[in-house]
């Protein structure tokens, strides 16, 4: 592929979001990728995979062969599980997970943090030297989000949404961590505003539950649309007047969710129900691209939506400045070269520019 040898390794696929199926997917990829590292020659390893099994086994195999590592940290374990209440923060399991994670980042030549807040936390909590931890945010392919798409395009026509409806949309995985109950309660508070429609675009473990709740509570001002295919994201989000973002608890504290970047690139303002100290809140505030309200507060989200509907003339400019902000800081064209440079630095530039080098990628 473009002059690069791509090596695929087998692993199980988690079709359902259950602990055992996801653990099996995680573990089997860790085993298969580690075997690939033992059987083939590599100059550098870039690890962007599930914690903890996959990361640990891949790191163990690379470290055993003296291959330099670049590790991307997408989430903090065990902290993330402890914040969700799935494990005790001081339990033996949390301490074991911490040791696994400490081993992974400790063996890395560079550690990539997806936000400055996560970078600072990793430096202090894992006792890493600052020069080793690099902030490279997650990006979106800006080429997939053309500017100027009409709000009353194919999506509204396909789903029978009148052009006069004020559409507030959540687009992404319909999961527990996304705080789906917030939107149900917000819709209930907005029953008396028939001109406002909430749209949940996507699928996930809570999608059927959402549909059952909408029917049981007789909410006619909220609808679930699925599936949301990658090729349809830009057209779907263009149908919205504002986008909605929510993450339960403190899960949004140290990272910029990829859906937030997609929202901004779609040229639509964002109403985010997140902590005011979180990375998403900082991004929205710096960009001037929307509003931040307290998490898990449906009355505050409903009030923000009503204010947006009453000030439609201001939304277009907010969307445009948000897109400019995302293009400058979170686009693939800006951030991917930075990542490639870092990987080359870890492995030595000759590893990529030498004529006889065998460069491979494990997928």
N, C-alpha and C positions, 0 to 999 in steps of 0.2 A: 504494500500500500504506500504509494508515493516514495518508493525506494526503501521502505522500512519492512523488515520481516516481522509479521504479526503472529504470535503464538497463542492460540486459544487453549485454555485448560478447562476441564470438565468440573462442574459442581452442581449440586441440587438447586432447584429453584423454589423459593417460598411463594406459593400461590395464595396462601392465607397469612394474615398478620397474626400468627401465634408464636409463642415463645419458642416452642420446639422446632417448628418449621424454619423460622428465621435463624435459630442457632445452628441448625443442620446446614443451611445455605452458607452461613458464615464459616463454619468449621471446614466444610468440604472444599471451599475455595482456598482457605488457608493451607490445607494439606496439598492440594493440586498445584498451587502456585509455588509452594516451597519445594515440591519435587521438581518443578520446572527449573527453579534456581539451582538445584543440585545437579541437573543433567545438562544444562546449557551454560554458555559463557556470556556474562553480562559485564558491562563497564560501570553501570550505575543502576540503582533501583529507585523508582519513584513509587511510593506506597500511598495509594488513595483508595482505601477499602474499609470494610467494616472493622470497628473495634469489637471485641478484643482479640478473638481467636485468629482471624485472618492477619491482622496487623502483627500480632506477636509471632506467629509461625513464620511469616514472610521475613520479619526482622531477624528472627533467630537463624534462618537459613542464610540470609545475606551476610549477617555478622560472622557466621561460621566460616564463610569463604572470603571474608575481608572485602566485600563489595560495598562501596559507599552508598548511603541511603539518603533519600529526601522523603520525609514523611509529612503528609497533609492531614491536619487535625480538623475534622469536620464537626465533631462534637466532643464534649468532655465526659469521660467515663473514669470513675463511677459517679461523678457529680450529677450528671444528667438523670441517671436512674434514681438517685437519692432525692432530687428535687421533685420528681414525679411520684415519690412515695413508694417506689417498687422495691427498694432495698433501704436498710438503715444506713445512715451516713457514717456510723462508726462500727458497723457490723463486720464480721470476719470476711464476708464476701466483698464488701466495699474496699477493705484493706488489701485483699488479694488482687482485685481489679486495678487498684492504684499501683501496685507493684508491677503488674503487667504493663500498664501504660507508661510507668516510669522507665521500664526497660526499653520500650519502643522509642520514646523520644530521646532517651539518653544515648542510644546507639546511633542516632541519625546525625548525618553531617549538617543538614539543615532541617528545621521544623517549620512548616508553613501553617500560620494561623490565619483564619478567615476574617478576623477583625482585629483592631488594635486592642480592644478590651480583652479578647482571648489571648493575644500575644502577651500582654502584661501579666495575665493570670498564669499562663504557662511558665513564664520566667520565674515567678515567685513560688508557685505551688510545686513545680517539678525541679526547681533549683537549676535552671538552665542559664547559660551565659546569654546576654541580650543579642550578641552578634549572630547567634545560632538560630534565633527565632525570627522569621520574616513574615510580615503581614502581606498576604496576597489574597484579596477577597475572591469569593466565588463570582463567576461572571455568567452572562447570558450572551448568546450569539445575536448581536445587534442586527445582523442581516435577516433574521427571522421576524423582525418587528418593524415593518415599514412605517414611516411617519404619515400622518394625515388620513388614516383609514376612517371611513364614515361610521357614525354611531348607529345609523339606521340601515345597515347593510344586510348581508345574507343571514346572519345569526338571528336578528330580530324577525325577519320574514319567515325563517324556517320554524321558529317557535311561537309565532303568533303574538309577538310583543309589539304593541302599538308604539309608534315613534314618539308619542307624547308621554309615555311612561318614563318616570325617573328611575333608572335601573342602578341598584347598588349590588355589586358582584363580588363574590368570593370565588377564586379560581385556583384549583389545586387539589391536593389529596384530602379527601373527606375523612379525617381521622380524629381520634380522641384528643390528640395534642393540638389540633387546630381549633378546639373549643366550639364545636358545632352547636351546642345548646345555647350559646350566646345569640346566634342568629334566629333561632326559634323564639326565644324570649323577646328579642327586638321586634320581630314580625308581629308578635302578639301586642306589643305596645303601639304598633303603627297600624292597627286594624282600621282606624278612623281616617287614614290617609290613603285612599284608593289609588292615587296617582303615583305612589311609590311601590316599587316591586323589588324584592330581594331575590337574587339568583345565585344558587350554589352550583358552580360548574366544576364537575370532576367526579371521581369515584374513590372508594376506599372502604375501610372497615366499618365506618359509621353511615354509609350512604343509605342502606336499607332502613336503618333505624331512623334516619332523618325523614325518609318518605313516610314511614309509619307514624311518626310524631306529627308531621304536617297534616296527615289525614285525620288522626285522632283528635287533634286540636282545632281542626277545621280552619286552617290558616290558608287563605286564598291569595295572600300577598307575598308568598315565598314559593319558589320552585327549584327542583333539583334537575340539572341537565347533565347527562353522562352518555358515553365516555367523553373525556376531553383529550383528544389526540394532539400530539405535539404540533402537527401541521395546522391545527385549527385554533391554537392558542391566541395568536394575534387578532384574528377575525372575531373570536369570541369576546376577548377583552375590549375590543373596540366598540362593542355594543353597549358597554357600561358608561354611565355618567361618572360614577366614582367606584373605586375598587376598595374592598374591605380586607383587612389583615387582622388575624388574631392568633395568639399562641397562649396556651394555658400556663399559669404560674410564671416561673422565671426562665422558661426554655428559650426565650428570645433575647436574653440578656447580652450574650457575647457573640452573636453572629447575625449576618444579614441574610434572611431567608431568600432563596432563589426566586420565590414568587414575588417578593417585593421588587427585585430588580426587573422582573418581567412586567410588573405593573407599571413601573416608571417608564420603561421603554415603550410601553403601549400608549404613552402620552395621556394617561388618566390620573387624576389626583387620588390620593390614598387616605382612607380613614383607618387608622391603626389602633387596635385595642391592646396596647403593650405598656410595659413600665416606661416611665418617662426617662429613666436612666439607661434604657436598653439601646443597643446598636440601631435597631430599626427606627426608634424614636429620634435618635440623633441624625440619622440620614434624612428622614422626612423634614426635620426642622432645618437642617443645613440647606437642603434643596429648596425649601419653601413649597413643597409638593403635596401638602395635605394637612391632616389634623391628627393629633394623638390624644386618645382618651384612655382612662384607666382600664386595665384588663378586667374581664368578667363583670362588666357593668352595663347591662343592656339598656338601661335608661339613658346613660351617657352616649352610647352609640346611636340610639334613636334620636336623641337631641341633635347630635352632630349631622345625621342624615337629613333631618328637617332643615337645618341651617344651610346645608349644601343645596338642597332643593330650592330654597328661597333666594339663593345667590348664584344662580347658574352662570351668570355672565362672568364670574371670576374663575370658574373651573377650568376653562380652556387655557388660560395663561399658566395656571398651576401645573397643568399637565405638560405643557411645553417646557417649563423650566425643570420639571422633574426628569423629562427625557434627556435634556442637555446634561444634567448632573450625572445621570446613569451612563451616558455615552462616554463621559470624561473619566469616570471612576470604576465602572463595573462592566464595561463591554469586553467581549472576547478579543477584539482587535487591539485593545490596550493592555490587557492583563496576560494573555497567553504568551506573548514574547517575553514578559518578565519571568514567567514560570520556566520557559525553555532555557533562558539564560542561567537561571539558578541550577537547573538540572545539569547543564553543561559545565558549570563551575564545580559542582559536586563531583562529576565524573572526570573532569579534565576536558578541555575543549577538543583535544586530539581524539577523544573517544567518539566525537561526532563528525569531525572533519577529515580524519585519516582515511585514505583510500581503501585500506584492507580491514577496516573495523567491521565487526559483525554486530549490528545494532538490532535488537529485537524488543518487542513489546508483548508483555503478557496481558491478555484481555480477560 
